[in-house]
Amino acid sequence: MLNRESTGLIRHFFRAYPRRSALIIGLLILSGFSEGIGIVTLLPLLEVAVEESGSDAGDSQIMTVATDVLGRVGLEPTLGVLLGLVVAGMLLKGVFHWFAFRQVGYTVANVATDLRLMLIRALLQAGWGYFLSQRAGHLSNAIGNEAHRASNAYSNACSLMAGIIHVLVYFTIAVLVSPSVALVAVVAGGLIILLFNGMVAMTREAGQQQTILIKSLSARLIDALQALKPIKAMAQEAQLQPILEAETRELNEAQRRQVVASSTMAAFKEPLVVGILALGLFLVLTLTGVPFSGLLVMAFLFHRLVGKINSLQSTYSSIAVSESAFWSLRRSMELAEAERENIGEGLPAPSLERGISLRDVRFGYGDTDVLRGVTLDLPAGSFAAIVGPSGAGKTTLVDLVIGLYRPREGEIYIDDVPLGEIDMIEWRRGIGYVPQEMLLFHDSIYQNVTLGDLAIDHARAEEALRKAGAWEFVGRLPAGIDTVIGERGAKLSGGQRQRIAIARALVRQPKLLILDEVTTALDPATEAEICETLGELRGEVTVIAISHQPAITRVADRVYRIDEGLLLPVEPETVYAGAVRS
Ligand code: ADP
């Protein structure tokens, strides 16, 4: 009945939390044992009650077992002692159970938190290539929904342990009282489990479908939200809506199947057990001369044992529903870990005093080469503009300098040290990067400039905004630098967003400033102003600017063109003519 995925999940949890799990199992055993005491003392009471109501007497097996057990601890099986033991046993059971499930509760919260932290760490340490292959929605779903469902699986695994312990307790008592009842109950319980096995398979399948659908739905939704402006502007909601709705409905269907399967199990098992019991009682009473008083106790034990065996299946089916969420999250984590970036921890930190050199660098994606044998020398403090047609490999070239990718051939040197032999984090801390798409957050301008770095105060942020030519409009805003700029900076114009993105790069006082088509969205006057400001950085910072715009190539002290995978130096005036032509 247990499949490899479920056992793997249970094993994972018990290995990840060995001490907590051992404590929980210990408490559950104590709880089961206490229940056992309660039941062993309850049985003779039941028998006495039936005898007093008129059935025939006789020293039964149950009485012998109870007397024997009590005798061993020096107690007489009087009514008072028996009643006291029933109450004490059940009370103790409750107390141990409560302690056990309090621990389960704590651990469930830990499970979700630990899974989230492990995934977050794996994500942040993964190389750039990993993020290109991932959908943002999948990852946010793994952190939110899948971690939550996976932690539920832990809670269900503990309930399964509790169930197994209960079955063992009842089985032991049943064997002591009547081995044949124990055997019949186990066979009947097993048959009922087989009968409902299809329902467990159905809940598992419904769980897997939910995992896939929620993952896909969140990915689609996040993609759509990121591109909402063109969707709204071109009234494409009508294209998107049916897809999102269809998946939501499928999700509804999967959830319905899961509920139907588990409620079918819950609804029909009990009548089935009682039916088998009634049939058994009828056969025994009519075909044999066994007294009713003895039978009642047997019936009680049979009912409880079969019931407990069957509840194992229900608990297991709850694990089956959540297990796919756990494995999906695990896969995301393993993928991220497999793509862990080699950051050269402990290697020397570059200071970029002499310059950056590329020697015969070859690089591409998949089977195609984007750059073939690129050689370039950029002295520290120089301002280089890189131009070329769209898709030529300009962004790829700077990505290689940043260390987001490693060259297939050749090497990049920072002050004559190969990039593969330096501390990558230190190197990147010295880089100011302004991407083509300005990614601003729904937060204040100050936070957008500092990216949450508390070491940067308002004065430093203001200075960077001034350098980027942004202070003119920021200073005029009612809340100034603390103005919240809306989702992805939607409350600002393209040019204003760009200047904030430049300020974000400058505030770090970088050694290398990388500008990827930064002036494309600006009007000529603003572009000229910004280029002038950027030109002032010459000699102070090493700048690599990717651009088609003539203004930037004019302030650059060297210009290169990438074409057909090769990089060649060009005269700025030629670029200007070329840019106008393209
Ligand atoms: P540019 O910045 O000059 O416009 P890019 O460096 O962005 O050009 O891209 C160069 C080529 O590499 C393009 O053909 C582009 O489609 C391809 N490319 C860029 N990034 C990837 C990637 N992550 N996977 C596969 N191909 C890519």
Residues whose N, C-alpha, C, O or C-beta is under 5 A from the ligand:
A	BS01	ADP	L132 Y365 V370 P389 S390 G391 A392 G393 K394 T395 T396
